[in-house]
Amino acid sequence: MRTRPILPGLFVISMGTVALGVAPGTARADLRGAPTPVTEAGCDVTVELDGPIARVTERHRLVPAGALPALASYGASLATGAVVEGFSVTAGGRDEPGLLVPAESLDQHTPESLGLAPDLGVLRLGRDADDRPFVDVQVYPVTPARVTGFTLRWSAP
């Protein structure tokens, strides 16, 4: 996992990207791929200030290092007090919005058992070692033949 010191008033939200944040600290972000590495072809970040609230939109574009489809796994700490407001996966130039599903409902059914196509992406929320919100995103398949990525929208005071 990457750890970077940051300047007061700035928060690193993804590899090589800086956005306005709330508190100084150390941000962590990590991108991995399997069976081959995955890298970011680009990451666009917009920050809108709405009074004391910063609304952040991250658009990540991913490419595999090899010719085979890969699973991309991205994890990042968000600003203290951050709330995730949206998640979508881009595949073949089309955004597929995320759907909030309680974990209990996934215990007995999979998309295949319900006759649905497998999910293109999954976002899990948790806490990092500093008790800040942490997102874990998995996207599959990331292929060299088409644009694949994800958009994460979050806000923080």
trRosetta pair geometry for C-beta under 8 A, 3 or more apart (Angstrom, degrees):
i j d omega theta_ij theta_ji phi_ij phi_ji
1 28 5.2 15 163 -172 115 118
1 29 7.9 154 -165 73 79 15
1 30 4.5 -76 -120 -55 64 134
1 75 7.0 -55 -117 83 107 122
2 15 6.5 86 39 -97 166 94
2 28 6.1 156 79 -152 60 61
2 29 5.5 -22 59 64 116 62
2 30 5.7 168 7 -79 83 71
3 26 5.4 13 -168 171 94 124
3 27 7.8 162 -144 81 50 39
3 28 5.5 -21 -93 -97 67 88
4 12 5.2 0 75 37 130 164
4 26 6.6 162 71 -156 40 77
4 27 6.0 -18 56 60 94 83
4 28 7.9 163 16 -89 73 41
5 26 6.0 -44 -98 -102 48 89
6 10 5.0 -136 171 92 112 93
6 11 6.3 90 135 -110 169 29
6 12 5.2 -158 -82 -15 128 97
6 18 7.6 154 -139 -126 114 104
6 24 6.3 -165 88 -150 92 73
6 25 6.8 11 45 68 112 42
6 26 6.8 163 5 -107 91 37
6 27 6.1 47 -31 1 135 102
7 10 4.6 44 63 27 88 122
7 24 7.1 -92 130 -118 28 108
8 24 4.3 -50 -109 -65 58 129
9 20 7.2 -33 163 -145 80 74
9 21 7.1 150 171 61 34 70
9 24 6.8 -10 -10 -65 39 86
10 18 5.5 -10 -172 -169 120 112
10 19 7.6 141 -158 74 73 29
10 20 6.9 -69 -114 -113 57 38
10 21 6.1 73 180 26 21 100
10 24 7.6 36 47 -107 58 73
11 18 7.6 139 72 -157 37 66
11 19 6.1 -36 70 73 85 76
11 20 7.3 31 25 138 93 19
11 21 2.6 59 -7 -29 124 156
11 22 7.1 23 -43 25 138 58
11 23 7.7 58 -77 59 114 49
11 25 7.4 17 -115 50 88 92
11 27 5.8 113 -176 -65 70 131
11 79 5.2 -27 -136 -81 170 100
12 17 6.9 124 -158 78 70 55
12 18 5.8 -45 -100 -102 67 68
12 19 7.9 121 -121 23 23 71
12 27 3.9 -165 67 54 85 142
12 29 7.0 -115 131 -6 98 120
13 17 6.0 -54 62 96 80 106
13 18 7.8 125 13 -132 79 22
13 19 5.2 -8 2 25 126 119
13 21 7.6 161 -54 -71 101 121
13 27 6.5 -91 -76 -162 32 151
13 29 7.1 83 151 -67 30 134
13 45 6.6 128 66 -122 128 145
13 56 6.6 -165 -106 176 172 152
13 58 6.3 -139 127 -76 125 134
13 76 6.4 62 -178 170 59 140
13 78 7.0 31 -130 -118 98 63
13 79 7.9 -42 -89 -34 103 86
14 17 4.5 19 63 39 88 122
14 29 5.0 148 -133 -143 43 163
14 40 7.7 102 156 -76 124 164
14 43 5.3 -135 100 -178 144 159
14 45 7.2 -178 26 -65 116 127
14 58 6.0 123 -26 -147 137 138
14 60 7.0 -155 -147 -87 160 113
14 76 6.1 -46 -91 -103 69 150
15 29 5.2 -142 -46 99 70 128
15 31 6.6 -80 -9 -1 137 117
15 40 6.7 170 62 11 118 140
15 43 7.5 133 61 -1 74 156
16 43 7.3 131 75 45 98 129
17 43 5.3 -95 -51 106 142 127
17 45 5.1 123 177 -14 132 139
17 58 7.6 121 108 -126 160 106
19 45 5.2 -111 -71 151 121 140
19 47 4.9 149 -163 -58 107 131
19 54 7.7 139 148 165 108 137
19 56 5.8 80 152 -122 159 122
20 47 5.1 143 34 154 99 162
20 49 7.3 -24 87 -71 152 107
20 54 5.7 -154 97 -123 101 144
21 54 6.9 -128 -112 55 35 163
21 79 4.6 -174 -155 -94 107 128
21 156 6.9 6 -149 81 74 143
22 54 7.3 -148 -55 15 84 127
22 79 4.9 109 18 -178 104 130
22 80 6.1 -108 77 54 131 88
22 81 6.7 5 26 45 170 119
22 156 5.5 -111 -26 135 125 119
22 157 6.2 59 -104 92 140 58
23 79 6.9 134 29 -159 81 93
23 80 5.5 4 27 24 131 123
25 80 7.6 106 -10 -28 155 108
25 130 7.0 135 -171 159 136 167
25 132 7.8 140 122 -51 161 151
26 130 7.8 150 57 -36 90 152
27 76 7.4 5 176 -167 99 88
27 77 5.5 -160 -150 69 62 105
28 75 7.5 -18 123 117 99 94
28 76 6.7 178 96 -142 61 46
28 77 4.7 69 42 -2 86 113
28 128 6.5 149 41 -138 131 150
29 74 7.5 -8 -170 -171 87 87
29 75 7.0 176 -148 92 44 54
29 76 4.2 8 -108 -106 84 95
29 77 7.4 -111 -61 23 63 69
30 73 7.9 -13 113 114 95 86
30 74 7.0 170 87 -149 55 45
30 75 4.9 2 52 53 99 93
30 76 7.4 -173 22 -70 59 60
31 38 6.3 -106 159 91 102 93
31 39 7.1 103 113 -123 135 35
31 40 6.4 -153 -61 -38 178 96
31 62 7.9 -162 -164 -116 130 108
31 72 6.8 -18 -164 -167 91 96
31 73 7.4 155 -154 83 43 51
31 74 4.9 -3 -104 -104 78 84
32 37 7.2 -82 -158 -131 51 68
32 38 6.9 68 132 38 23 96
32 72 7.5 150 81 -157 45 49
32 73 4.8 -16 63 61 93 100
32 74 7.9 -177 24 -73 61 43
33 36 5.7 -18 118 96 122 50
33 37 4.6 109 46 -165 114 23
33 38 3.0 132 -68 -13 126 87
33 39 7.9 -63 -19 -28 133 49
33 64 6.0 158 -171 -123 154 79
33 65 7.0 161 68 4 148 96
33 70 4.3 21 -176 159 113 137
33 71 6.6 152 -155 74 59 50
33 72 5.5 -24 -98 -99 84 59
33 73 7.3 178 -82 18 33 76
33 142 6.9 -88 -126 58 118 140
34 70 6.3 147 69 -162 28 87
34 71 5.0 -16 59 53 85 102
34 73 7.4 24 2 -6 101 115
35 66 7.7 -37 90 40 87 144
35 68 6.5 -4 54 92 110 138
35 70 6.4 -123 37 -116 51 85
36 64 5.3 79 83 -178 115 104
36 65 4.7 -138 156 58 112 92
36 66 3.7 -154 -86 9 170 114
36 68 6.3 131 -4 59 123 97
36 70 5.0 -96 55 -86 80 131
37 64 7.4 138 88 -159 44 61
37 65 4.3 40 65 -11 88 135
37 70 7.6 -14 87 -157 14 163
38 62 5.4 6 176 -172 116 111
38 63 6.9 163 -156 82 71 33
38 64 5.4 -44 -100 -101 76 57
38 65 7.0 -123 -78 -16 28 81
38 70 5.2 -173 -66 107 104 137
38 71 7.9 -114 -31 94 138 32
38 72 4.2 -110 104 -103 171 92
38 142 5.4 51 -121 87 129 161
39 62 7.3 155 82 -150 32 64
39 63 6.0 -22 63 64 80 84
39 65 6.7 81 -9 -67 102 86
40 43 5.3 -8 177 -41 143 102
40 60 5.9 -80 -126 -159 110 91
40 61 6.5 95 -167 69 70 59
40 62 6.2 -48 -106 -97 51 59
40 63 7.9 99 -157 20 9 79
41 61 4.3 -65 63 111 99 107
41 62 6.7 178 3 -105 91 5
41 63 4.8 77 -51 -14 111 114
42 59 7.9 -3 113 107 95 90
42 60 7.7 170 92 -152 53 39
42 61 4.5 23 51 38 86 119
43 58 6.5 -14 -170 -167 99 91
43 59 6.9 163 -154 81 48 53
43 60 5.1 -4 -108 -105 89 67
43 61 7.2 -147 -69 21 48 72
44 58 7.6 153 81 -157 50 42
44 59 4.5 -2 55 53 96 107
45 56 6.7 -17 -166 -165 96 94
45 57 7.0 162 -151 83 48 54
45 58 5.3 -8 -102 -104 84 70
45 59 7.7 -161 -71 23 40 68
46 56 7.3 161 84 -151 51 46
46 57 4.8 2 53 52 96 101
47 54 5.6 -18 -165 -168 104 103
47 55 7.1 146 -158 74 49 49
47 56 5.4 -11 -103 -100 77 74
48 54 7.4 146 74 -159 43 52
48 55 4.5 -17 60 59 96 104
49 53 7.4 146 -159 81 50 49
49 54 5.8 -26 -101 -102 67 68
49 55 7.8 -169 -79 19 19 76
50 53 4.7 -23 70 69 93 101
50 54 7.8 169 24 -89 73 19
50 55 6.0 39 -2 -14 116 112
52 157 5.6 12 135 -158 104 80
53 155 5.4 13 179 179 106 119
53 156 7.3 160 -152 81 65 28
53 157 5.9 -45 -98 -103 65 52
54 79 7.6 53 63 28 127 162
54 155 6.4 169 86 -153 49 67
54 156 5.5 -13 57 60 97 79
54 157 7.9 123 15 -148 79 6
55 85 7.6 -21 -144 19 96 153
55 153 7.3 2 -179 -171 89 94
55 154 7.9 -179 -153 97 52 33
55 155 4.6 -23 -102 -98 65 101
56 153 7.1 168 89 -151 55 49
56 154 5.4 -13 61 66 101 76
56 155 6.8 167 15 -90 74 42
56 156 7.4 9 -3 9 117 97
57 151 6.6 -7 -172 -171 92 102
57 152 7.5 163 -153 84 46 47
57 153 5.0 -10 -104 -103 77 84
58 151 6.8 164 85 -153 54 52
58 152 4.7 -3 56 56 105 94
58 153 7.8 -167 24 -74 66 39
59 90 8.0 39 -159 -14 95 141
59 149 6.6 52 175 139 72 138
59 150 8.0 -166 -147 99 47 36
59 151 5.0 -12 -103 -103 72 89
60 74 6.9 51 138 -91 175 171
60 149 5.0 -174 97 -163 61 101
60 150 5.5 2 55 55 104 73
60 151 7.5 -176 20 -81 70 38
60 152 7.6 27 -4 1 109 100
61 90 7.8 -42 -104 71 72 136
61 147 6.3 -46 -144 -160 107 96
61 148 7.6 116 -158 75 59 42
61 149 4.3 -56 -103 -76 43 140
62 72 5.0 -30 -164 -83 159 162
62 139 6.6 144 31 77 157 141
62 142 4.8 -66 117 -134 120 132
62 148 5.3 -53 65 94 97 89
62 149 5.3 156 4 -95 82 66
62 150 7.8 24 -13 2 120 82
63 142 6.9 175 -132 166 15 110
63 144 6.3 59 -159 -109 92 68
63 148 7.8 137 -83 47 44 94
64 67 7.9 -139 98 -25 121 5
64 68 7.0 -104 139 77 157 54
64 69 6.9 178 -31 -149 157 25
64 70 3.9 142 -109 8 123 125
64 72 8.0 -127 -79 -64 79 95
64 142 5.1 139 -48 110 94 101
64 143 6.8 -18 8 -120 123 22
64 144 5.9 -90 52 -53 94 83
65 70 7.7 55 25 -40 70 159
66 70 7.1 114 47 -53 94 119
66 144 7.9 -120 105 -37 35 125
67 144 6.2 -62 -128 15 46 139
69 140 7.1 84 156 -163 113 79
69 141 3.5 -24 -166 -165 132 124
69 142 6.5 136 -162 61 68 44
69 143 4.7 -34 -99 -82 84 88
70 140 7.7 -117 116 -117 35 81
70 141 7.1 104 43 -162 31 72
70 142 4.9 -38 67 62 82 102
70 143 7.9 159 17 -77 67 43
71 138 6.4 -6 -179 -167 100 99
71 139 7.4 159 -160 79 54 45
71 140 4.5 -20 -109 -84 77 114
71 141 7.5 -62 -76 -116 55 52
71 142 7.2 145 -106 11 10 100
72 137 7.7 -9 113 113 95 92
72 138 6.9 161 85 -152 57 47
72 139 4.6 -6 56 56 107 95
72 140 7.2 -178 21 -67 67 60
72 142 4.8 72 -29 -33 111 144
72 148 7.7 162 -2 121 137 120
73 136 7.3 -12 -169 -172 88 86
73 137 7.4 161 -154 85 41 54
73 138 5.2 -7 -103 -102 73 82
74 135 7.9 1 110 110 88 96
74 136 7.6 160 85 -156 50 41
74 137 4.5 -11 62 60 98 103
74 138 7.8 -178 23 -76 68 37
74 139 7.7 16 4 2 108 103
74 150 7.7 -160 36 47 142 133
75 134 6.7 10 -174 177 95 101
75 135 6.8 -180 -145 91 51 54
75 136 4.9 -6 -102 -106 92 71
75 137 7.4 -176 -76 22 43 67
76 134 7.2 179 91 -152 34 64
76 135 5.6 -5 57 54 80 94
77 128 4.6 -25 -101 -26 111 155
77 130 7.3 44 -145 45 147 113
77 132 5.1 61 -168 92 106 125
77 133 7.3 128 -161 83 58 52
77 134 5.3 -34 -100 -100 61 80
78 82 3.7 -93 133 56 125 161
78 84 7.6 -158 -40 -65 166 84
78 132 6.3 -163 67 155 58 105
78 133 4.4 -23 52 82 113 105
78 134 7.1 -166 7 -85 81 28
78 135 6.6 62 -34 -12 112 102
78 154 5.8 -72 -139 132 146 162
78 156 6.9 -177 155 -62 103 130
79 82 4.7 115 61 -52 74 111
79 132 7.1 -115 154 -160 14 124
79 133 7.8 7 64 41 41 105
79 156 4.0 48 80 -147 126 175
80 132 5.2 -85 -85 -113 63 99
80 133 7.9 148 -121 6 27 84
80 156 7.2 102 73 -158 43 127
81 133 8.0 -83 61 -10 12 114
81 156 5.2 110 90 -152 88 86
81 157 5.1 -47 126 29 147 97
82 132 7.5 48 20 -178 107 91
82 133 4.7 -116 68 40 99 139
82 154 5.1 30 -180 161 111 125
82 155 6.9 164 -148 85 68 31
82 156 4.1 -41 -90 -78 72 108
83 133 7.6 -173 -80 -69 29 164
83 154 6.3 171 83 -158 40 81
83 155 5.7 -15 56 60 90 81
83 156 7.3 161 12 -80 66 56
84 87 6.8 9 172 -44 121 104
84 123 7.3 -179 180 146 157 139
84 125 6.2 -137 9 -91 140 124
84 133 7.2 -173 -32 171 93 142
84 135 6.5 115 -83 -88 136 122
84 152 7.0 -61 -138 -168 102 93
84 153 7.3 104 -167 83 61 55
84 154 4.8 -43 -105 -98 50 100
85 153 4.6 -65 72 113 96 100
85 154 5.9 162 8 -105 83 34
85 155 5.9 45 -29 -5 129 98
86 97 7.4 -56 -163 -147 101 95
86 98 6.9 152 -173 40 57 109
86 151 7.3 -13 117 114 102 99
86 152 7.5 160 90 -160 63 33
86 153 3.8 19 51 44 99 119
87 97 7.8 108 86 -167 52 57
87 98 3.7 18 83 -5 93 151
87 121 7.4 -140 155 113 111 124
87 123 4.5 -102 -135 -10 167 153
87 137 7.5 -168 -148 -111 126 113
87 150 6.9 -7 -168 -178 82 111
87 151 7.0 165 -150 86 37 63
87 152 5.8 4 -106 -109 78 64
87 153 7.4 -139 -59 25 43 75
88 95 4.6 28 150 -174 139 101
88 96 6.0 164 -165 76 86 41
88 97 4.7 -46 -100 -105 105 44
88 98 5.7 -130 -80 -17 45 80
88 150 6.7 171 89 -155 45 66
88 151 4.8 5 53 49 91 104
89 95 7.4 147 76 -152 34 56
89 96 5.1 -18 62 57 85 100
89 98 7.3 96 -15 -67 84 84
89 120 4.3 -178 107 104 154 118
89 121 3.7 163 -75 4 134 130
89 139 5.8 161 -132 -123 117 107
89 148 7.8 -11 179 -166 92 77
89 149 7.5 172 -159 93 55 39
89 150 5.0 -30 -107 -101 61 86
90 93 7.1 4 -178 -124 99 11
90 94 6.9 163 -149 77 64 31
90 95 5.3 -32 -92 -91 78 64
90 96 7.6 174 -87 13 28 73
90 147 6.3 -36 131 124 115 98
90 148 6.5 163 92 -152 75 31
90 149 4.5 2 51 59 114 82
90 150 6.6 -161 12 -79 80 30
90 151 7.0 75 -30 -21 105 95
91 94 6.5 -30 68 60 61 81
91 96 6.7 -3 21 -4 102 118
91 120 5.3 -117 -31 -143 140 148
91 146 6.8 54 -174 119 61 130
91 147 7.9 177 -140 92 24 62
91 148 5.5 18 -108 -114 68 81
92 146 4.9 -24 -89 -175 60 145
92 147 7.2 140 -94 54 10 74
93 146 7.4 -100 -19 -170 78 102
93 147 5.8 78 -67 51 64 119
95 151 6.9 -10 -131 11 121 129
96 120 5.8 100 55 32 145 138
96 121 7.8 150 77 25 112 104
98 121 7.2 -73 -91 89 101 105
98 123 6.2 -13 -131 16 156 121
101 105 5.8 -110 179 67 92 124
101 106 6.4 85 134 -50 122 106
102 105 5.0 91 71 -1 86 103
102 106 7.9 -162 99 -6 52 86
103 106 5.8 -62 -161 32 43 111
103 107 7.6 66 146 -46 67 86
104 107 5.9 -28 -167 -12 43 117
105 109 7.2 -33 160 43 71 110
106 109 6.8 -99 -137 65 38 70
106 110 7.6 57 -162 -94 80 51
109 113 5.2 -140 -150 80 68 121
109 114 5.4 54 179 -48 121 108
110 113 4.8 92 48 6 77 101
110 114 7.2 -159 86 1 40 88
111 114 6.0 -71 -151 46 31 103
111 116 4.1 -91 -165 83 85 103
111 117 6.4 -36 158 91 133 26
111 118 5.2 152 72 -104 143 41
111 119 6.1 180 -43 -28 147 76
112 115 7.7 45 -176 -70 31 20
112 116 7.3 -95 -64 59 23 63
112 118 6.9 1 -52 -71 88 83
118 140 7.9 -39 127 89 127 106
119 122 5.8 78 115 -61 143 85
120 139 6.5 6 151 -150 76 76
120 140 7.0 -159 -161 67 46 49
121 137 6.5 -4 -173 -172 112 91
121 138 6.4 170 -150 89 63 51
121 139 4.4 -13 -99 -101 102 74
121 140 7.6 151 -83 20 55 56
121 150 5.6 137 -136 -96 165 125
122 137 7.3 165 84 -151 50 47
122 138 4.9 2 52 53 94 98
123 135 6.0 -24 -164 -163 99 104
123 136 7.2 146 -158 77 48 51
123 137 5.1 -12 -103 -101 78 78
123 152 7.4 144 -116 -108 142 102
124 135 7.3 143 75 -160 50 52
124 136 4.4 -14 59 60 101 104
124 137 7.9 -165 23 -72 66 35
125 133 6.6 -34 -161 -160 99 95
125 134 7.3 133 -164 75 50 54
125 135 6.2 -26 -103 -102 62 66
125 136 7.9 -158 -70 22 19 78
126 133 7.8 130 79 -160 35 51
126 134 4.7 -33 77 68 82 104
126 135 7.9 160 29 -87 72 22
126 136 6.7 25 11 -9 115 111
127 131 5.3 -8 -177 -140 124 44
127 132 6.8 139 -155 63 71 27
127 133 6.7 -54 -104 -103 58 30
127 134 5.9 106 -161 9 7 104
128 131 7.2 -83 67 -11 62 13
128 132 5.1 -10 37 56 108 83
128 133 7.8 21 -4 91 91 16
128 134 4.2 125 -51 -64 83 125
133 154 7.8 -179 105 -157 147 145
135 152 6.6 106 137 -141 171 146
135 154 8.0 -131 -43 -57 139 144
137 150 5.8 -167 179 82 144 165
137 152 7.0 -104 -65 -69 144 124
139 142 6.0 75 107 -58 103 99
139 148 6.4 152 147 160 130 110
139 149 7.4 -15 -160 -154 173 14
139 150 5.6 -145 -70 -42 136 119
141 148 7.2 -106 105 -104 52 159
142 148 4.6 -163 -123 87 65 147
143 146 5.7 38 75 34 105 84
143 148 6.4 106 29 -26 63 135
